[in-house]
């Protein structure tokens, strides 16, 4: 009995609820001695084929079932894919939140949008601070990233030290803050790291990621050449980049307009907390932009990923309430494209160029550097932490696989590396590391006010309607006769009422309906048979497959 208790007492479970196999929705559970801590809780943005979905959050079913065990959430930094779902998490469990100053400010702003019935407890931490959370001892370690206040974690557990890098790169000349704290990572490596979970985003990129400080000169060149307005699209959380744009605008004596609520909020939060240096009178109100010549105006907004409702998209397609992109404007898209968003970004770039704007984006200009370390930085992290076991995290499968290969090249045994999936239950002891099971996870969609697992056929149907349109037909029958209809309506494809197709379709439906009524078929049978028949008929006529909605009312 004592032996079994001993085995249980040195066991740690690691359960990723998100962040593996796709970019976003980062959330990992650590469980030991009936105590759970959560590291990060973010959202994932919907793919293009998910119309109507705002974003996707982790499945909290396991947390819900083990609510009494959950002791805290520890947050590595303030990007949406790491904090965006915390408001939803706090509706499930009331737990303290450990994070750095700016990260706390960003989380609090999200909670204003989605208020709780209680006031959550925030515990501000700084790099090199050590905190005790139940049976866990956690050190916060400074890392460079594309947002201020990023930290990695050294988690002392009953099975040994676990390092979670968070999102990181090694930037020896950062715009803000200190260099990634190689000393502390090395310190833990010398003492012994049992498990390393490390950022895999740029594992396929060779060398080192460029320094953020190299962007300023290129921005200056573009600002100097510009003859009209300058429109900069950036992530609202990339405060270092925003500071560079502000500094460049100041250098060229331009005025800055902030477009978009999220951008305005983040700049206000960062400025109030002392993380931005904004010169007096640099930023002007939207309504005052017309008082200055175009060449004196810089507009900062969102839209780096082609999001349809972003400031840049609305300016490009003429739906922005204040601004529209004009010939002679300069547009700078200062971010890498997240996998899956390529088509949306390309559509916007094409639209901007057709208008006559000069467009600078990551494919052809040095106006963005990643916040994630490339292969040599990943090698440095593995080399200095010297982990016994390794799990690549934060990336698509190809990124995780490449990172695993990097670890293997640095003499981490292949049997000591696990390429995990969301929901896998990984078990770490002082002597072993293995996958012991899987917990079922659902895709939790946020769809307006609704949250839940929307059936895949609903998503498929929405996508189909967005690409193929929809066909509706209604009719009233009684005792084998047609009382009303058939009436046809279409949305999103050819307007059949203005073409001969309408007459052909109507006659086909009437003929088949009369035949089915003579055969004594009921409303349900008629709907099913007509749906199949109309689908085939439309495809033959116009080579489209719209969803077919048939409504037969029997009185």
C-alpha positions, 0 to 999 in steps of 0.5 A: 500500500505504501508503495502505491501511495509513493507512486501516486505522490511523485506523479504529475499529470500534464493535460493540454486543452489547447495549443497543439496541432493548431495556432491558438487556444493555448491552455495546459493543466498540471495536476499533482496531489489533487491540485490543478494549476492552469497555464494560460487560457486563450482563444483561437480565431475561426478559420475562413470556413467557419462563418458566424463563429466569433472564436473558439475556446477550450473545452472546460469539461475536465475543469468543471468535473475537478473544480475543487482541485483547481488552485490558480491560473498562471498566465505567461503573457497578454496575447489573445491566444493566451488570455482571451478565454479567461473570462469564460474560465472564471465563470466556471471556477473562482481562482486567483490569476498570477500574471505580470503587470501589463498582462493583468491590465489586458485581462481586466479590460476583457473582464469589463466586456464580459463582467463576472458576478464576483471580483477576481483576485489578481496577483501581480508577479515580476521576473525572478519572483518565486511563488508557492501555489499549493504544492507547486513552487513556480519561478517567473522567468523573463522572455522576449516576445512581441508583447511586453511582460512575457514570462516563462515558468520553472515549475517545481513539482513532485516529479522534478522541475518542469520548464514551460517557456511560454512564447519566446525568442532571444532578442539581444537588443529589445525595444522594451524590457530585458533580454530573455533570462538565459541565466535563470533557464541555465540555472535550472538546467544545471540543477536538473530539468525533468521536462521542457515544454517549449514554443514551436511556432518558428521551428521550421525557420533557420537561424535566429529571429531578427531583433525588433530594433531593426524595424525602426530604420525601415519604417523611417524609409517608408515614412520618408517616401510616403506622399499621402496618408500612412495606414499601419495595421498591427496586432493591438497587443504588439505594443513594441511595434506600436511604440515604433510607429508612434516614434516614427510619426513623431520623427516626421512631424505627423499626427496619429489617429487610432482606429478600432476599439481594441487598439484604442483600449490596448494603447490606453491601458499600456499608456496608463501603466507606463508601457508606452511613451506617447508625446503630447499632442501626437495622437489626435481624435478621429474627427480632427484628422480632416484638419490636417493634410493627408501627408501629415496623418498616420492611422493605426488600426487592426487588420493584419490577418484580413479579419472582415470587421477589422479597421483595415478591411473596412477602410479597404472595402469602403465600409469604415465610418471615418476613413476609406483608403485612397490612391496615394495612401501607404499601407503597412501590414506589420505582422506575419500571416497566421496559417489559415488566414492567407486567403483573407490577407491576400484579398485585402492586399489585392483590394488595396493595390487596386485602389492605388495604395502602396502596400508593404507587407511581410512577404516583400518588406522588412517591416515585421519580425516574429515574436517567436524564436527560430531553430537556433533559439530553440536549440539554445533553450534545449541546450541550456535547460538540458531536459530529460523529457521534452514536449514541443508545444504551441504550433501546428503538427509540422511545427511540433514534429520539426521541434521534436527533431531538433531536440533529438539532434541535441541528444534528447532520446526519441523515447523521451519525446512526446508529440502530444495532442490536445486532450492527451494525459501525460504522466511524469514521474521522477523516473518516467514520462508517458501518455496514459490516456486521453480526455474527450474534448469538444470544439467550443464555439463562441457564436454571438451570445451562444457558447457550445459545441455547434454541430459540424453539419451546422458549420458545414451548412453555413459555409455552403450557404456563404459560397453557394447561396440558398434555395427555398420553396414553399407550398400548401396542400390539402386532400391531394390538391395544391392550395397555394404555391409553389413559391420560390425564393433564392438568396446568394446565387442567381436571381431566378425570378429574373431569368427563364430558370424561374419558369423551368424550376417552377414547372418542374416542381409543379409537375413532380408535386402533382404526381406525388399528390396523385400517388398519395404521398404525405408532406414529409415524403414530398419534402424529401423527394422534392429536395433531392429532385430540385438539387439535381435539377439546379446542378444541371441548370447552373452547376451550383449546389445550394442548400435546399429548403422545402416547406410543405404545409398540409391543411 
